[in-house]
Amino acid sequence: MRRIHALAFAVTAAMAHPALAQDKGNLNIYCSMQIEWCTLAANEFAKQTGIKVNTSFKGSGETFAQVKAEASNPKGDIWFGGTGDPHLQAAEEGLTEVYQSPNLKDLHNWAQYQAQISGYKTVGIYAGALGFSYNTEVLAKKGVKPPACWADLIKPEFKGDVQMANPAASGTAYTAMATLVQLMGEDKAFDYLKALHKNISNYPKSGTGPVKAVARGEAAVGVSFMHDVPGEKKNGFPIEMAAPCEGTGYEVGSMSIMKGARNLDNAKKFYDWALTPDAQKLAAQAKQYQLPSNKAAPQPPEAPRFSSIKLIQYDFRKYGSSAERKRLLEKWEKEVNSIPR
C-alpha cells in the first residue's frame, strides 16, 4: 500500500559526482511505501545511473489526490508503490502513461494482470495480505485475547484500542473497506464499520500508521498489511500479526509513470530497474517483507505466506474504479466517520 510523512528530500547518492548527475538528468519519485525502502531504492538507482533522484513520501490516497491536482502540470515523474486500487483509478482517469516494460514477462501472473486491466498504465511490484497487528504486552496487561477474526475488533474490550487509517487518505484502509464489502455484503459491512468506529482511537493518514502505533503501545490492535509487522518485531517491539478467520483481501502494490512526466526517459529507466530481481531484493534489506513481483526475486522468509491465509477473490477491476472508490468513500464519511465516538 504507504508511510508517511509529507516529506521531500533530494537523494544524495548522485551528488558525489555533480557533473555526472547533471549529464544524466533528474527523476522525481512519489513514493507510497515505507521511507526506508524508498530511500534505499532511490539511492541505489542514483548510484547505478548517475541520475539525481528527488523523492517525496505520502500515502497512496494522498498521492492519488496530488496526481489529480497536478494533472495539467505534473511535478512528479513516477509513482512508486502503494496499494494498487488508486493506481488503477489514476489509469482510468488518464493520469498515467502507457508503458510495457521488457521485464513484464518476468513477473508473476498477479503483477501482469494488474498491468493488463489498467491498459498497461501500471504494474504490480509486490503483493501483501491485509490483517491485524497487535501488541502482546498491552493485551496481556489488559487480560484480553489477541484478535483472530474481524468480529473480534468490535468487541467491547477493544473500545478505544483499535487503529485503522483513514480510507480517504490511505490505500490500506480503502482496501480494508472494500474487503469488508466483498466479504460481508455492503449493508452488513457498513454496520460493521459503524461498530468498529466506536472502538477506533485514531484514523491516521498513513496505512502504516496503525502498525507503528501498535508497536509502540499507543494502540492495542491495528488494521494493517501483515507484511508491515515483521520489521517492527525485528526492531524489538512486542508485536504480532494475525490473518482474519473469516477471510481477507490483499493488495497488489503498484508503480505508474505520470502522464506528461518531465523526465519520461528516466522514469522508464527506473520502472524497468524496479522490476528486476536485484532491485526487488532491496525491500528485505529495508525490513520490508512483501511478496516481490519478479518470479526470480527471492521471497523473504519473514513474508506472510498467502498459502496459509484465507484470501477472498478481491475484485481489483471494480474496486479499482474511480466511481466505486468515490461512492464508498462518500458513504463512509457520511455514515461512519460523522458518528461521534
C-alpha positions in Angstrom: 0.0 0.0 0.0 2.2 3.6 2.3 4.2 5.9 5.2 4.0 8.7 5.6 5.1 11.9 6.4 4.7 14.7 3.9 8.4 14.9 3.4 10.6 15.7 0.5 14.3 15.5 0.1 17.0 15.1 -2.6 18.7 11.7 -2.6 22.4 12.4 -2.3 23.9 9.3 -3.9 24.5 11.0 -7.2 25.7 14.2 -5.7 29.2 12.9 -5.2 29.6 13.4 -8.9 27.7 16.5 -9.7 28.8 16.6 -13.3 27.6 13.1 -13.9 24.3 13.9 -12.2 23.9 16.9 -14.4 24.6 14.9 -17.5 22.1 12.2 -16.6 19.3 14.4 -15.6 16.7 14.1 -12.8 13.9 11.9 -11.6 11.1 12.9 -9.3 9.5 10.0 -7.4 6.3 10.0 -5.5 6.7 7.1 -3.0 3.8 5.5 -1.1 5.8 2.8 0.7 7.9 2.8 3.8 10.5 5.5 3.8 13.3 3.0 4.5 12.6 1.1 1.3 12.0 4.2 -0.8 15.2 5.8 0.4 17.3 2.6 -0.3 15.9 2.1 -3.7 16.3 5.8 -4.7 19.9 5.9 -3.5 20.8 2.6 -5.2 19.2 3.7 -8.5 21.0 7.1 -8.3 24.3 5.3 -7.6 23.9 3.0 -10.6 22.8 5.5 -13.1 24.1 8.9 -12.1 20.6 10.3 -12.2 19.7 12.7 -9.4 16.6 11.4 -7.6 14.2 13.6 -5.7 11.7 11.7 -3.5 8.6 12.7 -1.7 6.5 10.4 0.6 2.7 10.3 1.0 0.1 7.5 1.4 -1.4 6.2 -1.8 -4.7 8.0 -1.3 -3.0 11.3 -0.7 -0.6 10.7 -3.7 -3.6 10.0 -6.0 -5.2 13.3 -4.9 -1.9 15.1 -5.6 -1.5 13.4 -9.0 -5.1 14.5 -9.9 -4.4 18.1 -8.7 -1.2 18.3 -10.8 -2.7 16.7 -14.0 -2.2 19.8 -16.1 1.3 20.4 -14.8 2.8 17.2 -13.4 5.5 17.7 -10.8 6.3 14.0 -10.4 7.6 11.5 -12.9 6.9 8.2 -11.4 4.6 6.9 -8.6 6.4 4.1 -6.7 4.4 1.7 -4.5 1.2 1.9 -2.5 -1.9 -0.1 -2.9 -3.0 -0.9 -6.5 -6.6 0.5 -6.4 -5.5 4.2 -6.5 -3.1 3.4 -9.3 -5.9 1.7 -11.3 -8.1 4.8 -10.6 -5.3 7.1 -11.9 -5.0 4.9 -15.0 -8.8 5.1 -15.6 -8.7 8.9 -15.4 -5.9 9.2 -17.9 -3.4 10.4 -15.3 -0.7 7.9 -16.0 1.3 6.8 -19.1 1.0 3.6 -21.1 4.3 1.6 -20.8 5.1 -2.0 -21.2 8.5 -2.8 -19.7 10.6 -5.5 -21.3 10.7 -7.1 -17.8 6.9 -7.6 -17.7 7.3 -11.2 -18.9 9.4 -12.0 -15.8 6.6 -11.1 -13.3 4.1 -13.3 -11.5 0.6 -13.5 -13.1 -1.0 -11.3 -10.5 1.5 -8.5 -11.3 0.9 -8.9 -15.1 -2.8 -8.9 -14.5 -2.6 -5.6 -12.8 -0.9 -4.2 -15.9 -3.4 -5.7 -18.2 -6.5 -4.4 -16.5 -5.0 -0.9 -16.4 -4.3 -0.9 -20.1 -0.6 -1.1 -19.2 -0.7 2.1 -17.3 0.5 0.5 -14.0 2.2 -2.7 -13.0 2.4 -4.9 -9.8 5.7 -4.7 -7.9 4.7 -6.6 -4.7 1.7 -8.2 -3.0 0.6 -8.2 0.6 -2.3 -9.6 2.6 -4.5 -7.5 4.9 -4.7 -8.5 8.6 -4.2 -7.4 12.1 -1.2 -6.2 14.2 -1.4 -6.4 18.0 0.8 -5.5 20.9 1.3 -8.6 23.1 2.3 -6.6 26.2 -0.7 -4.2 26.0 -3.1 -7.1 25.6 -1.5 -9.1 28.4 -1.8 -6.2 30.8 -5.5 -5.8 29.9 -6.1 -9.6 30.1 -7.5 -9.5 26.5 -7.1 -12.3 24.0 -5.5 -11.3 20.7 -7.9 -10.8 17.8 -8.3 -13.7 15.4 -11.3 -12.6 13.4 -12.9 -9.4 12.1 -15.7 -10.0 14.6 -13.2 -9.6 17.5 -12.4 -6.0 16.7 -15.9 -4.7 17.5 -16.0 -6.4 21.0 -16.3 -4.0 24.0 -12.9 -5.0 25.4 -11.2 -3.3 22.4 -13.0 0.1 22.8 -10.6 2.9 22.2 -7.7 0.5 21.5 -8.0 0.0 17.7 -6.5 2.0 14.9 -7.2 1.9 11.2 -6.1 4.5 8.7 -8.4 7.0 7.1 -9.6 5.3 3.8 -9.8 8.7 2.1 -6.0 9.2 2.6 -4.8 5.6 2.8 -4.9 2.8 0.2 -4.5 0.3 3.0 -7.7 1.4 4.7 -9.6 1.6 1.4 -8.5 -2.0 0.8 -9.9 -2.9 4.2 -13.2 -1.2 3.5 -13.5 -2.8 0.0 -12.5 -6.2 1.5 -15.3 -6.0 4.1 -17.9 -5.0 1.5 -16.9 -8.0 -0.6 -16.7 -10.3 2.4 -20.0 -9.4 4.1 -22.1 -7.5 1.6 -22.3 -3.7 1.6 -25.1 -3.3 4.2 -23.5 -5.6 6.8 -20.1 -4.2 6.1 -21.2 -0.7 6.9 -23.0 -1.9 10.0 -19.6 -3.4 11.0 -17.7 -0.3 10.2 -20.1 1.7 12.4 -19.5 -0.7 15.2 -15.7 -0.6 14.6 -15.8 3.2 14.6 -16.8 3.1 18.3 -13.6 1.2 19.1 -11.3 3.3 17.0 -8.9 5.7 18.8 -7.5 7.3 15.7 -7.6 7.2 11.9 -4.0 8.1 10.8 -3.5 9.3 7.2 -0.9 6.5 6.5 -1.6 2.8 6.2 1.5 2.1 8.3 0.4 4.5 11.0 -1.6 1.8 12.9 1.2 -0.7 12.9 3.6 1.9 14.2 1.2 2.9 16.9 0.6 -0.7 17.9 4.4 -1.4 18.0 4.9 1.4 20.4 1.9 0.6 22.7 -0.2 3.6 21.6 -2.9 1.2 20.4 -3.6 -2.5 21.2 -4.7 -3.5 17.7 -4.2 -2.2 14.2 -5.8 -3.0 10.8 -2.8 -3.2 8.5 -1.0 -5.2 5.9 0.6 -8.2 7.6 4.0 -7.7 6.0 4.5 -4.4 7.9 4.7 -6.4 11.2 7.9 -8.4 10.9 10.1 -5.3 10.5 8.7 -3.8 13.7 9.2 -7.1 15.5 12.8 -7.2 14.3 13.3 -3.7 15.8 12.4 -5.2 19.2 8.8 -4.2 19.6 6.3 -6.7 21.2 4.1 -7.0 18.1 2.5 -10.0 16.4 0.1 -10.4 13.4 -3.0 -12.4 12.6 -5.0 -13.1 9.4 -8.8 -12.7 9.9 -10.5 -16.1 10.3 -13.5 -15.1 8.0 -11.1 -14.2 5.1 -9.3 -11.1 4.0 -8.3 -9.1 1.0 -4.9 -8.3 -0.4 -3.1 -5.6 -2.3 -1.0 -5.6 -5.4 1.4 -2.7 -4.7 1.9 -0.9 -8.0 4.0 1.5 -9.9 3.0 4.1 -12.6 4.5 6.7 -14.8 2.8 10.1 -14.7 1.2 11.3 -17.9 3.2 14.3 -19.1 6.2 13.4 -17.0 9.0 15.9 -17.5 11.7 13.2 -17.2 10.0 10.4 -19.1 13.1 8.5 -20.2 14.5 8.4 -16.7 11.1 7.3 -15.4 11.1 4.4 -17.8 14.7 3.5 -16.7 13.6 3.4 -13.1 10.4 1.5 -14.0 12.5 -1.2 -15.7 15.0 -1.3 -12.9 12.4 -1.6 -10.2 11.0 -4.8 -11.8 14.4 -6.6 -11.7 15.2 -9.2 -9.0 18.2 -7.2 -7.7 16.0 -4.1 -7.2 13.3 -6.1 -5.5 15.8 -7.7 -3.1 16.3 -4.3 -1.6 12.9 -4.5 0.1 14.1 -7.1 2.6 17.2 -5.1 3.2 15.0 -2.3 4.3 13.0 -4.7 6.5 10.0 -4.7 4.2 8.5 -8.1 3.7 6.0 -8.0 0.8 6.0 -10.7 -1.9 8.1 -9.5 -4.8 6.5 -9.5 -8.2 9.6 -10.8 -10.2 9.5 -14.6 -10.2 13.3 -14.7 -9.8 13.3 -12.4 -6.7 13.7 -14.4 -3.5 10.6 -14.4 -1.2 11.8 -13.2 2.2 11.3 -15.9 4.9 9.6 -13.3 7.1 6.9 -12.5 4.4 3.4 -13.8 5.3 2.6 -16.9 3.2 -0.5 -16.5 1.1 -1.0 -20.3 1.2 -1.7 -20.1 4.9 -4.2 -17.1 4.7 -7.9 -17.3 3.7 -8.0 -14.8 0.9 -11.1 -13.5 -0.9 -11.3 -13.1 -4.6 -10.6 -9.4 -4.5 -12.2 -7.6 -7.4 -9.5 -5.2 -8.4 -11.3 -4.1 -11.6 -14.5 -3.0 -9.7 -12.9 -1.6 -6.5 -10.1 0.0 -8.5 -12.6 2.1 -10.4 -12.9 5.8 -9.6 -16.7 5.8 -9.4 -16.8 2.9 -6.9 -14.0 4.5 -4.8 -15.7 7.8 -4.7 -19.1 6.3 -3.8 -17.7 4.1 -1.0 -15.6 7.0 0.5 -18.5 9.4 0.5 -20.7 6.7 2.1 -18.0 6.1 4.8 -17.7 9.8 5.5 -21.4 10.3 5.8 -22.5 7.1 7.6 -19.4 6.2 9.6 -16.8 9.0 10.2 -19.5 11.5 11.1 -20.7 9.5 14.1 -19.4 10.7 17.4 -17.1 8.2 19.2 
